[in-house]
Amino acid sequence: MVSYAQDVIFSQAFLVPETLNSSFTGSLRSTKVGSLYRSQWRNSTFKTNSNYGFFDTWLERYKIGVGVSFLNQTENISSYTYNQVNFNYSMAFQLNDTWFFRPSIVAGFGMKNYGFQNLLLGDQINLNTYTINTSSIDPAILRSQRNFFDFSSSLLFNNADSWIGITVRHLNKPNISLTENGNAPLNMFLSVHAKYYLPFLENQRTLFNRKSKVYLLSNFMMQGPYNRLDVGGQYVFENQFSLGITAGLTPIKNEFTSSIVSAVSTFVGFRWQGFRFGYSYDFNTTNLLNTGGIHEFSVSYDFDINIRALNRYKCISSF
C-alpha cells in the first residue's frame, strides 16, 4: 500500500512568515509571540482545523535567534490528530551594505494519533452469538499513535525591502507507518519563496503614493507527488494596513492534477502599535463544491515595537 502525506500550508504565510521559514526567528531583534487558526472546508464532512503558535526572541549578546512553535491539526470525519513542537535556532550575517544572510535549523517532535481504537475488525464479529469481541489478532491491526523526531532547515536572504528563502522540512524522513514494523518515510517538503518590492510608486508626488508599497509574492512548494506555486501581489500602506491576493497553481502536472488553478487566496492585515492582526479567505476553484472555503485568523505581538533603530540585523516587516 502506498500513502502520501502533506504538510499544512497556511494562506497567511506572507503575513506570518514564521509559518514559512524558520530563519524569521528573532529577525526583528525583539521578542514576538503569535498564533494562527485555520478552518478548512467547514461545511463538509472533511472539515479540518489547524492551530499554530510561536514564540521567539533575539539574543543580542550571542547574535542568534531562538524560538519555539507548536502545530496542532484535527480532522472532523475521523479522530485523527497531529501535534508537533519545534525548537528553532537562527543566525544573521551581513553580506554587504544592504543584504543579509540568515540560516536556521529546526529540531522537532511529532505525534500522530489516528484514532483507530474505534475501528471494528473482522475477527471481532462473532456471527454465531451476535456479539463483538473487544480484542483482535488481525495481523494488519494499526497503531493508534506514531511518535517521531523531525529535523528541518531554512535559508533567508534579505535587504530592507525584499527577501528570498528556501525551506526543507523532514530532512531525516521520519517513519510514519501505521503498522508495528512498517516503514513509511515522510516525504521531504521543499519551499522556495520570495517577496520582491516593486518601486514604481517611489517617484510619485502625492503623499498617498509615497506611503504606499507594492510587492510581488511567490512560493513554490513540492512534497512527494504534489506541487504548488502561489503567485500574487500585496499592497501596504504606511506599514499599518495590508491587503493581497495569490493564486494557487499546479505548474507540474501529474495524476493528482485536476485543475491548473486550485485556489485563490485573499488576505488583509492591520497593525496597531505592537499588535498585528490578519484574516484570509480561500476560494476553491476545483470540483469541491459547497465546502465553505478556508478561513484563517492570526494575531501576533512585538514586545519591542520601537525597532527603527535596530538596523543591523533588522529584517523587513511582515507587512
Sequence and secondary structure as in RCSB ss.txt:
>XXXX:A:sequence
MVSYAQDVIFSQAFLVPETLNSSFTGSLRSTKVGSLYRSQWRNSTFKTNSNYGFFDTWLERYKIGVGVSFLNQTE
NISSYTYNQVNFNYSMAFQLNDTWFFRPSIVAGFGMKNYGFQNLLLGDQINLNTYTINTSSIDPAILRSQRNFFD
FSSSLLFNNADSWIGITVRHLNKPNISLTENGNAPLNMFLSVHAKYYLPFLENQRTLFNRKSKVYLLSNFMMQGP
YNRLDVGGQYVFENQFSLGITAGLTPIKNEFTSSIVSAVSTFVGFRWQGFRFGYSYDFNTTNLLNTGGIHEFSVS
YDFDINIRALNRYKCISSF
>XXXX:A:secstr
          TTTTTSGGGT GGGTTTTSS EEEEEEEEESTTSTT EEEEEEEEEEEETTTTEEEEEEEEEEEE
SSS  EEEEEEEEEEE EE SSS EEEEEEEEEEEEEE  GGG   GGGEETTTTEE S    TT   SEEEEEE
EEEEEEEE SS EEEEEEE TT  B  SSTT   B   EEEEEEEEEEGGGTT  SHHHHTEEEEEEEEEEEETT
EEEEEEEEEEEETTTEEEEEEEEE  S  TT   SEEEEEEEEEEEETTEEEEEEEEEE SS  S   EEEEEEE
EES    TT  SS      
